[in-house]
Amino acid sequence: MIKFFRRIRQKFLSENNFSKYLIYAIGEIILVVVGILIALQINNWNENRILLKKENHYLNEIITNLEGDITKINEILNFNQIKDSLLDDTINPLMDFEGDDEITQVIAKNFQSNSEYNVFEQNNAAYTNMLQAENIGLIQNDTLRQKLTYYYQQNEELKTGTALRIKGLTREFTDISVKLIFNKSTITQIIGRENNWPIKIELNREDKANILSYLINIKDNIYFYNIRLNRVMEEAQELRKSIVNNLKK
């Protein structure tokens, strides 16, 4: 091809046909420019394809994390529903009972369930990896990028506030209840042999009031925590939908 154009150029020069040579030279320049532009376009297309592949990789990983979040929230909501019912089973009799044995039995009945808690932490692994690699700019959709930032900024907030109160109250309830239910009778049942624990620990009004206070506060905080969890789950579902729609494009 190069030899072909060289022969044409030499022909025009040998004929002293300057006008035709000038037209040829301009045409050759245009061809070179067009070739460069095509090469640049192909290079840009390849780079954009690589960037799009990276973006989709991160977004697919985030979808997986969000689906895990939604599953976890549902598990916690189910856990809290059961615990709320068991809290009622403990609180209502305690309101009426005054005898030490009755109170001890009520506390012991649901002690294990009332001593457990389940709080939510976002799975932000994919989003964190993207930030650490300074690849947040790969998300070309500005609205989607803002939604991602908003959703994952809640991670630290979800670990504090109501979640911390539920943890603290549950641990305090456990600490104060252990000394009341783990006496000689209950320990014998657990370990299957006699022990040197006291036969019974006397209760007083303050003990009962404290236990009721902890249980009622746990119940109230679980109620407000469930409201927050439902809102976060809606946000996770909406974010997942937005990502899926973005991937279709």
Secondary structure, DSSP 8 states (H G I E B T S, - for coil): -HHHHHHHHHHHHHTT-HHHHHHHHHHHHHHHHHHHHHHHHHHHHHHHHHHHHHHHHHHHHHHHHHHHHHHHHHHHHHHHHHHHHHHHHHHHHHHH--SHHHHHHHHHHTHHHHT---------HHHHHHHHTT-GGG---HHHHHHHHHHHHHHHHHHSTHHHHHHHHHHHHHHHHHHHH-SHHHHHHHHSS---S-S-----HHHHHHHHHHHHHHHHHHHHHHHHHHHHHHHHHHHHHHHHHHHH-
